[in-house]
Amino acid sequence: MSDLIRREDVNDLIKQICDACGEGEKYNGVMCRCCRFDDFIGVVDNIPSAEPERKWIPCNERLPLRSEHVDDMVLVCYGNGSIRFDSCINGEWAHGNPIAWMPLPEPWRGE
């Protein structure tokens, strides 16, 4: 089991603790001034999430690195809005010329 946690899970836990406290004045509809969790949530928001943000990378900015491939594939988007899996080897795409790409998530391996 990984020690990494998602930022959203920490936020949910803080909300549960604040709701259970029942003391003090609600702040911004969620956080309680009594426990000072409102200060803590600001720190949590700056912690990198265990789940990296996946976003489209324009092909004119950079092409995928070998380490970003899952079984030599990435997700690509073409100018007409279509999306498919493709591979890029030595700067050449197997199926046309996409405008953007993103790495695939790691495959599920169970526990």
C-alpha positions in Angstrom: 0.0 0.0 0.0 1.3 3.4 -0.9 1.9 6.2 1.7 0.7 8.8 -0.9 -2.7 10.4 -0.4 -4.8 12.5 -2.6 -5.2 16.2 -1.6 -9.0 15.8 -2.0 -9.0 13.0 0.6 -7.2 15.3 3.1 -9.7 18.1 2.4 -12.6 15.6 3.0 -11.1 14.4 6.3 -10.6 18.0 7.5 -14.3 18.8 6.7 -15.4 15.7 8.6 -13.3 16.7 11.7 -14.7 20.2 11.5 -18.3 19.0 11.3 -17.7 16.6 14.3 -16.1 19.4 16.4 -19.3 21.4 16.7 -17.4 24.3 18.4 -16.7 27.7 17.1 -18.1 29.6 14.2 -18.2 28.2 10.7 -15.9 30.0 8.3 -16.5 30.0 4.5 -19.3 27.5 5.1 -16.8 24.7 6.0 -13.9 25.5 8.2 -14.1 26.2 11.9 -12.1 29.1 13.5 -12.0 27.2 16.9 -9.7 24.5 15.6 -7.8 26.7 13.1 -8.4 24.1 10.4 -8.9 27.0 8.0 -5.2 27.8 8.3 -4.3 24.1 7.8 -6.3 23.8 4.6 -4.2 26.5 3.0 -1.1 24.4 3.7 -2.8 21.3 2.3 -3.7 23.0 -0.9 0.0 23.6 -1.6 1.0 19.9 -1.1 1.6 18.1 -4.4 -1.2 15.6 -5.0 -0.4 11.9 -5.2 -2.3 11.9 -8.6 -0.4 14.1 -11.0 -2.5 16.3 -13.2 -2.9 14.9 -16.6 -3.2 17.5 -19.3 -2.7 17.8 -23.1 0.8 18.6 -24.2 1.0 20.3 -27.6 3.2 18.4 -30.1 4.9 21.6 -31.1 6.1 22.0 -27.5 7.6 18.6 -27.1 7.1 14.9 -28.0 6.7 12.1 -25.6 9.7 10.6 -23.9 10.2 6.8 -23.8 9.4 6.9 -20.1 6.0 8.4 -20.7 4.8 5.5 -22.9 2.8 2.7 -21.5 3.4 -0.2 -23.9 4.7 2.4 -26.5 1.3 4.2 -26.5 0.1 7.7 -25.6 -3.3 9.3 -26.1 -3.3 11.8 -29.0 -5.7 14.4 -30.3 -6.0 15.5 -33.9 -7.0 18.9 -35.3 -10.5 17.7 -36.0 -11.0 16.8 -32.4 -10.7 13.0 -32.7 -8.8 11.2 -30.0 -7.0 7.8 -30.3 -4.0 5.9 -29.0 -0.8 6.3 -31.0 2.9 5.8 -30.6 5.8 8.2 -31.3 9.1 6.6 -32.1 12.1 8.8 -32.9 9.9 11.8 -33.5 7.5 10.0 -35.9 3.9 9.2 -35.2 2.5 5.9 -36.3 -0.9 7.2 -37.4 -0.9 10.8 -38.8 0.1 14.0 -37.2 -1.7 14.8 -33.9 -1.7 18.3 -32.4 -1.4 17.2 -28.8 -0.8 14.2 -26.6 -0.9 13.0 -23.0 0.7 10.1 -21.2 -1.6 7.2 -20.3 -2.1 6.4 -16.6 -0.3 3.4 -15.2 -2.2 0.1 -15.7 -4.1 -1.3 -12.8 -2.1 -4.1 -11.1 -4.4 -4.9 -8.2 -3.2 -5.1 -4.6 
